């Protein structure tokens, strides 16, 4: 792994309409050609999956997407495939930018563009935090606006909406909350599509993703979508998973060694980052998959034990779920793995395995966000070690779009004024004589301090001298309390202004509160060379 220690560092752009696209987006076609060459040289256990897996991907993505939007643009399995993916949330504009980039790469390279909806990740709170005018009508803070009473904690594919009345008025509540901050937010248009979707599926993640995708259709984006949960029910995915499970001890070694190497290279002390090591408990080995079901939807780790002869594989969550594959060392093992699936036994890949499968098998190019781009360098280490492949290259992209009116709240200027007040407050303690004109400082105190500073004792002999300096500073500072209170009041006001400026200049607001034309124009500007 020493040859792989030159990890790329990706940093989020901070300024308005600044983007990170690495490598440049016009390199996409060349990257796909290079990735196809790498795929052709991959081992047979990987290359043999690609054709059938890609056909199934497009077939399932067309079927899924056509349920709620037009797909006349959808191409064929002999085209190149570009993919991206994210959780089905109301994410910030930098994440939504990736969907517009996906569309552009697909159109300019003649590829089919597919967005993977990662619905096995744990859903967060059923709310968004939006900027809001406080009761005084002047200052700005945050307000949490909920679309459901459910508090998250289960995978998105299990997050049923419990309060339809709250869901149905979410757009109105968000628009009211941002009144005076953002005019004409896109949430009403988006949420009409999400209300239509909730009638079809009942799940929050599904409704949020389909609502967004319908809006993208109206904007002319030509992308298919498919949930990860659908991909994990495919034949090719079962074969891919069984390659890992049937050789789990070696995969364990590759995975944990790569993770330790990554931590050492990045100076990471936490054993939980970037991912925890896979565990071992006697004959049981932890596998890089999750398992859950409708009745007990919280994710649990998958554990595997194989008989000495290798013919019987036990798959369990070490609690209530337990299944067996009797011919685990036979060619039909993948079919047996697929047959395990049920409403109470849903096996889903963890993040690194999800993108391994998407990149090695399903696509010709994958577009990552910053977090995925960082962590998938670890995935590349694991892929090289376990499959002896040269992993396909990927793109990393994100952008920053600040709220309309952010220019009126320059964060740098406020920070400069706070630093100025801090310097003056420090001077009151250590150089109070500089403000002699602001208070009744005795000139004799100033003269006494000047004499002491003109005759600094040698090191080791300064204790008494230092006590004298301190006493004089305290005497002079005591005459400047009025100035101190003024500076502290100014600093408190500036700190409040800074809190507000930080809100105006944050890149983390949900895309749903922005005006639609404002966002799409920003994306167009960043995507056009």
C-alpha positions in Angstrom: 0.0 0.0 0.0 3.0 2.3 0.3 2.6 3.3 -3.4 -1.0 4.5 -2.6 0.0 6.9 0.2 -0.4 10.1 -1.9 -4.0 10.7 -1.0 -5.9 13.6 -2.6 -7.2 16.3 -0.3 -10.5 17.8 -1.3 -11.7 21.0 0.3 -15.2 22.6 0.0 -15.3 25.9 -2.0 -16.3 28.8 0.3 -17.1 31.8 -2.0 -20.4 32.3 -3.8 -20.5 30.5 -7.1 -17.2 28.8 -6.5 -17.0 25.1 -7.4 -14.7 22.1 -7.0 -14.7 19.9 -10.1 -11.7 17.5 -10.1 -10.6 16.7 -12.7 -12.2 19.3 -15.0 -15.7 18.2 -16.2 -14.5 18.2 -19.8 -12.2 15.3 -19.0 -15.2 13.0 -18.4 -15.2 11.3 -21.8 -11.5 10.6 -21.6 -11.8 9.3 -18.1 -14.6 6.9 -19.2 -12.4 5.6 -22.0 -9.6 5.0 -19.6 -11.9 3.4 -17.1 -13.2 1.0 -19.8 -9.7 -0.1 -20.5 -9.1 -0.7 -16.8 -12.4 -2.7 -16.7 -11.3 -4.8 -19.6 -8.2 -5.8 -17.6 -10.0 -6.6 -14.4 -10.2 -10.2 -13.1 -12.9 -12.4 -14.6 -15.0 -12.5 -11.4 -15.5 -8.7 -11.8 -15.6 -8.4 -15.6 -18.1 -11.2 -16.0 -20.7 -9.3 -14.0 -20.6 -6.1 -15.9 -22.8 -6.8 -18.9 -25.7 -8.4 -17.0 -25.4 -6.0 -14.1 -25.6 -2.9 -16.3 -28.5 -4.3 -18.3 -30.4 -4.9 -15.0 -29.4 -1.5 -13.7 -30.9 0.3 -16.7 -33.9 -1.9 -16.8 -34.7 -1.4 -13.1 -33.9 2.4 -13.3 -36.2 2.9 -16.2 -39.0 1.0 -14.5 -38.5 2.9 -11.3 -38.2 6.3 -12.8 -41.0 5.9 -15.3 -43.4 5.5 -12.4 -43.3 9.3 -11.8 -41.6 11.1 -14.8 -41.0 10.8 -18.5 -38.0 8.8 -19.6 -38.1 9.1 -23.4 -34.5 10.2 -23.3 -33.2 7.0 -21.7 -30.5 5.3 -23.7 -29.4 1.7 -24.1 -27.1 -0.8 -22.3 -24.5 -0.4 -25.0 -23.9 3.2 -24.0 -21.4 4.3 -21.4 -22.9 4.8 -17.9 -22.1 7.7 -15.6 -23.4 7.5 -12.0 -23.6 9.6 -8.9 -25.4 9.1 -5.6 -26.6 10.6 -2.4 -29.0 10.1 0.5 -32.7 11.2 -0.2 -32.5 14.4 1.8 -33.1 18.1 1.4 -29.4 18.7 1.0 -27.5 21.9 0.4 -26.9 23.4 -3.0 -23.4 22.0 -3.3 -24.8 18.5 -3.3 -27.6 19.3 -5.8 -25.0 20.8 -8.1 -23.7 17.2 -8.6 -27.0 16.2 -10.2 -26.7 19.0 -12.7 -23.1 18.0 -13.4 -24.3 14.4 -13.9 -26.8 15.5 -16.5 -24.2 17.6 -18.3 -21.7 14.7 -18.4 -24.3 12.4 -19.7 -25.4 14.7 -22.5 -21.9 15.8 -23.6 -20.4 12.3 -23.5 -23.5 10.4 -24.9 -23.8 8.4 -21.7 -26.7 7.2 -19.7 -26.8 9.2 -16.5 -28.0 7.3 -13.4 -28.4 8.7 -9.9 -28.2 6.2 -7.0 -30.5 7.0 -4.1 -28.7 5.7 -1.0 -31.8 4.7 1.0 -29.9 2.3 3.4 -28.3 5.2 5.2 -29.9 6.2 8.5 -32.4 9.0 8.2 -31.8 12.1 10.3 -34.4 14.3 11.9 -37.5 14.9 9.9 -36.9 18.6 9.6 -34.8 21.3 8.1 -33.1 24.2 9.8 -33.8 27.4 8.0 -32.8 31.0 8.5 -35.5 33.0 10.2 -36.2 36.6 11.3 -36.5 36.6 15.1 -39.4 38.2 16.9 -37.7 41.6 16.9 -38.0 41.6 13.2 -34.4 42.6 12.8 -32.0 39.9 13.9 -31.6 36.5 12.2 -31.5 33.1 13.7 -32.5 29.5 12.8 -35.8 27.7 13.0 -36.4 24.0 12.6 -39.3 23.2 10.4 -40.5 19.6 10.5 -42.2 17.6 7.7 -43.0 14.7 10.0 -43.1 13.7 13.7 -40.7 10.8 13.2 -37.3 11.5 14.6 -35.1 9.4 12.2 -32.8 6.6 13.4 -33.9 4.1 10.8 -32.8 3.7 7.1 -34.5 6.0 4.7 -36.3 3.0 3.0 -38.0 2.3 6.4 -38.9 5.9 7.3 -42.7 5.9 6.9 -44.3 9.3 7.2 -46.4 9.3 10.4 -48.0 12.8 10.2 -49.5 13.5 6.8 -51.0 16.7 7.8 -47.6 18.1 8.9 -46.0 16.7 5.7 -48.7 18.4 3.5 -48.1 21.9 5.0 -44.3 21.7 5.1 -43.8 23.9 2.1 -46.1 26.6 3.5 -44.3 26.4 6.9 -40.8 26.7 5.3 -41.9 29.6 3.1 -43.3 31.4 6.1 -40.2 30.8 8.2 -37.9 32.3 5.6 -40.1 35.3 4.9 -38.0 38.4 4.9 -34.8 36.4 4.3 -35.6 34.7 0.9 -38.2 35.7 -1.5 -39.9 33.2 -3.7 -38.2 30.0 -2.4 -38.5 26.9 -4.6 -40.1 24.8 -1.9 -43.8 25.1 -3.1 -42.9 23.7 -6.5 -40.7 21.0 -5.1 -43.2 20.0 -2.4 -46.2 19.6 -4.8 -44.2 16.8 -6.5 -43.3 15.4 -3.0 -46.9 15.3 -2.0 -47.7 13.4 -5.2 -44.9 11.0 -4.4 -46.0 10.3 -0.8 -49.3 9.1 -2.1 -47.4 6.5 -4.2 -44.9 5.3 -1.7 -45.6 6.6 1.9 -41.9 6.9 2.8 -40.2 10.2 3.4 -37.0 9.4 1.6 -38.8 8.2 -1.5 -41.0 11.2 -1.5 -38.1 13.7 -1.1 -36.1 12.0 -3.8 -38.9 11.6 -6.3 -40.1 15.2 -5.7 -36.7 16.5 -6.4 -36.3 14.3 -9.5 -39.6 15.5 -10.9 -38.4 19.1 -10.5 -35.2 18.2 -12.3 -37.3 16.8 -15.1 -39.0 20.2 -15.4 -35.6 21.8 -15.6 -34.6 19.5 -18.5 -32.2 17.2 -16.6 -32.0 13.8 -18.3 -31.1 11.4 -15.6 -32.5 8.1 -14.3 -32.7 7.2 -10.6 -32.7 4.0 -8.7 -32.7 3.3 -5.0 -29.8 1.3 -3.5 -32.4 -1.1 -2.1 -33.4 -2.1 -5.6 -29.8 -2.5 -6.7 -29.1 -4.8 -3.7 -31.9 -7.1 -4.8 -30.3 -7.8 -8.2 -28.7 -11.0 -9.4 -25.3 -9.4 -10.2 -25.2 -7.8 -6.8 -25.7 -11.1 -5.1 -22.8 -12.6 -7.1 -20.7 -9.6 -6.1 -21.6 -9.9 -2.4 -20.9 -13.7 -2.4 -17.4 -13.0 -3.7 -16.8 -11.1 -0.5 -18.7 -13.4 1.8 -17.2 -16.7 0.5 -13.7 -15.3 1.0 -14.5 -13.2 4.0 -11.3 -14.0 6.1 -9.1 -12.6 3.3 -11.5 -9.7 2.7 -11.3 -9.0 6.4 -7.6 -8.8 6.3 -7.6 -6.5 3.2 -10.2 -4.2 4.6 -8.7 -3.8 8.1 -5.2 -3.4 6.9 -6.2 -0.8 4.4 -8.2 1.1 7.0 -5.3 1.1 9.4 -3.0 2.3 6.7 -5.4 5.1 5.8 -5.6 6.2 9.4 -1.8 6.3 9.8 -1.4 8.2 6.5 -3.9 10.8 7.7 -2.9 10.9 11.4 -6.4 9.7 12.4 -6.4 8.4 16.0 -10.1 7.5 16.2 -10.8 3.9 15.5 -14.3 4.9 14.2 -12.9 7.0 11.3 -13.1 6.9 8.4 -14.9 3.6 9.1 -14.5 1.1 12.0 -12.5 -2.1 11.4 -14.5 -5.2 10.7 -14.9 -7.2 13.9 -14.2 -10.8 14.8 -15.8 -12.9 17.5 -14.4 -16.5 17.5 -15.6 -18.1 14.3 -17.9 -15.2 13.5 -16.6 -12.4 11.1 -18.3 -9.1 10.6 -19.1 -8.4 7.0 -19.4 -5.0 5.3 -23.2 -5.2 5.0 -26.3 -4.1 7.0 -29.4 -6.1 7.8 -32.8 -4.9 8.9 -36.5 -5.5 8.3 -39.9 -3.9 8.5 -40.7 -5.0 12.1 -37.3 -4.1 13.5 -36.0 -1.5 11.1 -32.8 -0.4 12.9 -29.7 -1.4 11.0 -27.5 -4.2 12.5 -24.2 -5.5 11.3 -24.1 -8.7 9.3 -22.0 -11.5 10.8 -20.9 -14.6 8.9 -19.7 -18.1 10.0 -18.6 -20.7 7.6 -18.2 -24.5 8.3 -14.8 -26.0 8.2 -15.6 -27.6 4.8 -16.9 -24.3 3.5 -20.3 -25.8 2.5 -22.5 -24.1 5.0 -22.6 -20.4 5.5 -24.5 -18.8 8.4 -25.5 -15.2 8.1 -26.8 -13.4 11.2 -27.2 -10.2 13.1 -26.1 -12.1 16.2 -29.6 -11.4 17.6 -33.0 -12.4 16.0 -32.1 -12.8 12.4 -30.3 -16.0 11.3 -30.1 -17.6 7.9 -28.1 -20.5 6.3 -26.8 -21.1 2.8 -26.2 -24.8 2.5 -24.2 -24.9 -0.7 -22.1 -21.8 -0.1 -19.1 -23.2 -2.0 -21.1 -24.0 -5.1 -21.9 -22.0 -8.2 -25.6 -21.6 -7.1 -24.5 -19.8 -3.9 -25.4 -16.4 -5.3 -29.0 -17.6 -6.0 -29.2 -18.9 -2.5 -28.0 -15.5 -1.2 -30.7 -13.7 -3.2 -33.3 -16.1 -1.9 -32.6 -15.0 1.6 -34.2 -11.6 1.0 -37.6 -11.0 2.7 -39.4 -8.1 4.3 -37.6 -9.0 7.6 -34.2 -9.9 6.1 -33.0 -7.0 4.0 -29.2 -7.1 3.3 -27.7 -3.8 2.1 -24.1 -2.9 1.3 -22.3 -0.4 3.5 -21.0 2.8 1.9 -17.6 1.6 0.7 -19.1 -1.6 -0.8 -21.9 0.4 -2.5 -19.5 2.6 -4.4 -17.1 -0.3 -5.1 -20.0 -2.1 -6.8 -21.1 1.0 -8.6 -17.6 1.8 -9.9 -16.2 -1.6 -10.6 -19.3 -3.2 -12.1 -22.2 -0.8 -12.9 -20.7 2.4 -14.4 -17.9 3.8 -16.5 -17.5 6.9 -14.3 -18.7 7.9 -10.8 -19.2 11.4 -9.6 -18.5 11.8 -5.9 -19.0 14.6 -3.5 -16.1 15.7 -1.2 -16.8 13.2 1.5 -17.2 10.3 -0.9 -14.1 11.3 -2.8 -12.0 11.3 0.4 -13.3 7.9 1.7 -13.4 6.1 -1.6 -9.6 6.4 -1.8 -9.8 3.9 1.1 -12.2 1.8 -1.1 -9.5 1.8 -3.8 -7.0 0.4 -1.4 -9.3 -2.4 -0.5 -10.2 -3.1 -4.1 -6.6 -3.3 -5.1 -5.8 -5.7 -2.3 -8.8 -8.0 -2.6 -9.4 -8.2 -6.3 -6.0 -7.1 -7.6 -7.7 -4.5 -9.9 -6.7 -1.0 -11.0 -9.8 0.8 -9.8 -11.6 3.2 -12.2 -11.0 6.8 -11.7 -13.7 9.1 -10.3 -14.6 12.7 -10.3 -15.1 14.8 -7.2 -17.3 17.9 -7.2 -19.2 20.3 -5.1 -20.0 24.0 -5.1 -21.1 26.9 -2.9 -24.2 29.0 -3.5 -24.9 31.6 -0.8 -28.2 33.1 0.0 -29.4 36.1 -2.1 -28.4 39.2 -0.3 -25.3 37.7 1.4 -23.2 40.5 0.0 -24.9 42.9 2.5 -23.4 40.8 5.4 -19.6 40.6 4.7 -18.2 38.1 7.2 -14.6 39.2 6.7 -15.4 42.8 7.5 -17.1 41.9 10.7 -14.3 39.6 11.7 -11.8 42.4 11.1 -13.8 44.7 13.4 -14.0 42.1 16.2 -10.2 41.6 16.0 -9.8 45.3 16.3 -11.9 45.4 19.5 -10.0 42.4 20.9 -6.7 44.2 20.4 -8.0 47.3 22.1 -9.3 45.3 25.1 -6.0 43.6 25.4 -4.2 46.9 25.3 -6.3 48.1 28.2 -4.8 45.3 30.3 -1.2 45.4 29.1 -0.7 48.9 27.5 -3.3 51.1 29.2 -1.0 54.1 28.8 -1.9 54.2 25.1 -5.4 55.4 26.2 -4.3 58.0 28.7 -6.4 60.6 27.0 -9.6 58.5 27.7 -9.3 58.5 31.5 -7.7 60.0 34.5 -4.4 58.2 34.3 -1.7 59.7 36.6 1.3 60.8 34.4 3.6 59.6 37.2 2.3 56.0 36.6 3.2 56.3 32.9 6.6 57.6 33.7 7.2 54.9 36.3 6.4 52.2 33.7 8.6 53.8 31.1 11.5 53.7 33.6 10.9 50.0 34.4 10.8 49.2 30.6 14.0 51.0 30.1 15.8 48.9 32.6 14.6 45.3 32.1 16.5 42.9 34.5 18.3 39.8 33.3 16.4 36.5 33.0 15.8 34.9 36.3 15.7 38.3 38.1 12.4 39.7 36.7 9.9 38.6 39.3 9.8 41.8 41.3 10.1 43.9 38.1 7.1 42.0 36.6 5.0 42.5 39.7 5.7 46.3 39.5 4.7 46.4 35.8 1.5 44.5 36.6 0.6 46.7 39.5 1.0 49.9 37.4 -1.0 48.3 34.5 -3.8 47.5 36.9 -3.9 51.0 38.4 -4.0 52.6 34.9 -6.6 50.1 33.6 -8.9 50.8 36.6 -9.3 54.4 35.3 -10.4 53.1 31.8 -13.5 51.1 32.9 -15.9 53.4 30.9 -13.8 52.7 27.7 -13.7 49.0 28.5 -17.5 48.8 28.8 -17.9 50.7 25.5 -15.5 48.3 23.7 -17.2 45.2 25.3 -20.6 46.5 24.2 -19.3 47.1 20.7 -17.8 43.6 20.6 -21.0 42.0 21.8 -22.9 43.8 19.0 -20.3 42.8 16.5 -20.5 39.2 17.6 -24.3 39.2 17.1 -23.7 40.7 13.6 -21.2 37.9 13.0 -23.7 35.2 14.0 -26.1 36.7 11.5 -23.4 37.1 8.8 -22.4 33.5 9.3 -26.0 32.5 8.6 -26.1 34.6 5.4 -22.8 33.2 4.3 -23.4 29.6 5.1 -23.2 27.0 2.3 -25.2 24.5 4.4 -28.8 25.7 3.9 -31.2 23.3 2.2 -31.5 23.9 -1.5 -35.3 24.1 -1.0 -35.2 27.6 0.4 -33.4 29.2 -2.6 -35.2 30.8 -5.5 -35.1 28.3 -8.4 -33.9 30.7 -11.1 -31.1 31.9 -8.7 -29.8 28.4 -8.1 -30.0 27.1 -11.7 -28.3 30.3 -13.0 -25.5 29.7 -10.5 -25.1 26.1 -11.6 -25.1 27.1 -15.3 -22.4 29.6 -14.6 -20.2 27.1 -12.8 -20.7 24.3 -15.4 -20.0 26.3 -18.5 -16.3 26.4 -19.2 
